[in-house]
Amino acid sequence: MQRLLALLTVLAVAACQPAAEPPPEATAQASFTAEDEAAIRGMLESYVVNGLAMDRESWATYYAADAVRMPPNAPIIEGVTAIQQAWDAIPPRTEFTLTPQVIAGDGDMAYGRGAYTITVAPPEGDPVATVGKWHAIYERQDDGSWLCVSDIWNSDAPAGM
């Protein structure tokens, strides 16, 4: 009985001790700051500029190597190389805007959503204008920069239009 009482006393004392501090690297994860939001907004601006300029290589720097794009009415595109190849199927853009409505995050992950307008000029035929919405997920890289790891978009037009 005395052993049981001694064991319970030791356990009670141990349970009342303050928790050990986590190692510094466990708490080193940065919070999402106004600077992070500004960096992502800057990326989006470059994405638009490079898209309008038809600068495929610069445009692709927005994406992580293993990024995933989910275009409307099409299969998933996986990896930056496949994303660059899919770029070649898009006619030149004569208008392109992204209007971020929300850019938020926590630690090393962030997301953005908003609206877009795009007009493409196929080699044959009239220009085609589309208005829609987009959603993207970003991941902070080891150097502190952000890259898109997943994005999806679709038109506001009714299906079949």
C-alpha positions as CSV (number, residue, x, y, z in Angstrom):
1,M,0.0,0.0,0.0
2,Q,2.8,2.4,0.9
3,R,4.4,1.7,-2.6
4,L,1.1,2.5,-4.3
5,L,0.8,5.7,-2.3
6,A,4.4,6.7,-3.1
7,L,3.8,6.0,-6.8
8,L,0.6,8.0,-6.9
9,T,2.4,10.9,-5.1
10,V,5.3,10.8,-7.7
11,L,2.8,10.8,-10.6
12,A,0.8,13.7,-9.1
13,V,3.9,15.8,-8.6
14,A,5.0,15.0,-12.2
15,A,1.6,15.9,-13.6
16,C,1.7,19.3,-11.9
17,Q,5.0,20.2,-13.4
18,P,4.9,22.8,-16.3
19,A,5.1,21.3,-19.7
20,A,8.5,21.3,-21.3
21,E,9.1,24.0,-23.8
22,P,9.1,22.8,-27.4
23,P,12.5,23.1,-29.2
24,P,13.0,26.4,-30.9
25,E,12.8,24.8,-34.4
26,A,9.2,23.6,-33.6
27,T,8.1,27.2,-32.9
28,A,10.2,28.8,-35.7
29,Q,7.4,28.4,-38.2
30,A,6.6,32.0,-39.3
31,S,3.1,33.3,-39.2
32,F,1.5,34.7,-42.3
33,T,2.3,38.4,-42.4
34,A,1.3,41.4,-44.4
35,E,4.6,41.0,-46.2
36,D,3.6,37.5,-47.2
37,E,0.3,38.7,-48.6
38,A,2.1,41.5,-50.5
39,A,4.5,38.9,-52.0
40,I,1.7,36.7,-53.2
41,R,-0.1,39.7,-54.7
42,G,3.1,40.6,-56.4
43,M,3.4,37.1,-57.8
44,L,-0.2,37.4,-59.2
45,E,0.7,40.7,-60.9
46,S,3.8,39.1,-62.5
47,Y,1.6,36.1,-63.5
48,V,-0.7,38.5,-65.4
49,V,2.1,40.5,-67.0
50,N,3.9,37.3,-68.1
51,G,0.7,35.8,-69.4
52,L,-0.1,38.8,-71.5
53,A,3.4,39.0,-72.8
54,M,3.2,35.2,-73.7
55,D,6.4,34.7,-71.7
56,R,6.0,31.0,-71.0
57,E,9.2,30.5,-69.0
58,S,8.6,33.5,-66.7
59,W,5.0,32.7,-66.3
60,A,5.8,29.1,-65.2
61,T,8.0,30.5,-62.3
62,Y,4.7,31.0,-60.4
63,Y,4.4,27.3,-60.0
64,A,6.2,24.8,-57.7
65,A,7.9,21.9,-59.6
66,D,5.1,19.5,-58.5
67,A,2.2,22.0,-58.9
68,V,-1.2,20.8,-59.9
69,R,-3.6,22.8,-62.2
70,M,-7.3,21.9,-62.5
71,P,-8.6,23.6,-65.6
72,P,-12.4,23.5,-66.3
73,N,-13.7,20.6,-68.5
74,A,-10.2,19.1,-68.7
75,P,-8.0,16.6,-66.9
76,I,-5.7,17.6,-64.1
77,I,-2.3,18.9,-65.2
78,E,0.5,17.7,-62.9
79,G,4.0,19.2,-62.7
80,V,5.5,22.4,-64.0
81,T,6.7,20.8,-67.2
82,A,3.2,19.6,-68.1
83,I,1.8,23.0,-67.1
84,Q,4.3,24.7,-69.5
85,Q,3.3,22.2,-72.3
86,A,-0.4,23.0,-71.7
87,W,0.4,26.7,-72.1
88,D,1.2,26.1,-75.7
89,A,-2.5,25.2,-76.4
90,I,-3.7,28.5,-75.2
91,P,-4.2,31.2,-77.9
92,P,-2.6,34.6,-77.3
93,R,-4.2,36.7,-74.6
94,T,-5.3,40.2,-75.5
95,E,-6.8,40.9,-72.1
96,F,-6.1,39.2,-68.7
97,T,-6.8,40.4,-65.2
98,L,-6.8,38.7,-61.8
99,T,-8.7,40.4,-59.0
100,P,-7.7,38.8,-55.7
101,Q,-10.6,39.0,-53.2
102,V,-8.9,37.1,-50.4
103,I,-5.2,36.2,-49.7
104,A,-4.7,34.6,-46.4
105,G,-2.6,31.9,-44.8
106,D,-1.1,30.3,-41.7
107,G,2.6,29.5,-41.4
108,D,3.9,28.1,-44.6
109,M,0.6,27.6,-46.4
110,A,-1.6,30.3,-47.9
111,Y,-4.5,30.5,-50.3
112,G,-6.0,33.1,-52.6
113,R,-9.3,33.4,-54.4
114,G,-10.8,36.0,-56.7
115,A,-12.1,36.8,-60.1
116,Y,-10.6,36.9,-63.5
117,T,-11.3,38.2,-67.0
118,I,-9.5,36.9,-70.0
119,T,-9.8,37.4,-73.7
120,V,-7.9,35.1,-76.1
121,A,-7.4,35.6,-79.8
122,P,-7.5,32.3,-81.7
123,P,-5.5,32.4,-85.0
124,E,-8.8,31.8,-86.8
125,G,-12.0,33.4,-85.6
126,D,-13.2,36.1,-83.3
127,P,-11.6,36.8,-79.9
128,V,-13.2,34.9,-77.0
129,A,-13.8,36.7,-73.7
130,T,-14.4,34.9,-70.4
131,V,-15.2,36.1,-66.8
132,G,-14.8,33.7,-63.9
133,K,-13.3,32.8,-60.6
134,W,-10.1,31.2,-59.3
135,H,-8.7,29.6,-56.2
136,A,-5.0,28.8,-55.5
137,I,-2.9,27.3,-52.8
138,Y,0.6,28.6,-52.1
139,E,3.5,27.1,-50.1
140,R,6.4,29.0,-48.6
141,Q,9.7,27.8,-50.0
142,D,12.9,27.4,-48.0
143,D,14.2,30.8,-49.2
144,G,11.0,32.5,-47.9
145,S,9.4,33.0,-51.3
146,W,6.0,31.6,-52.2
147,L,5.0,29.3,-55.1
148,C,1.6,28.1,-56.3
149,V,1.1,24.4,-55.6
150,S,-2.5,24.0,-56.8
151,D,-4.9,26.2,-58.7
152,I,-8.3,25.8,-60.2
153,W,-10.6,28.2,-62.1
154,N,-13.8,28.2,-64.0
155,S,-16.1,30.5,-66.0
156,D,-19.1,32.2,-64.7
157,A,-20.9,31.4,-68.0
158,P,-23.6,28.7,-67.8
159,A,-22.5,25.3,-68.8
160,G,-22.4,24.8,-72.6
161,M,-21.7,28.4,-73.3
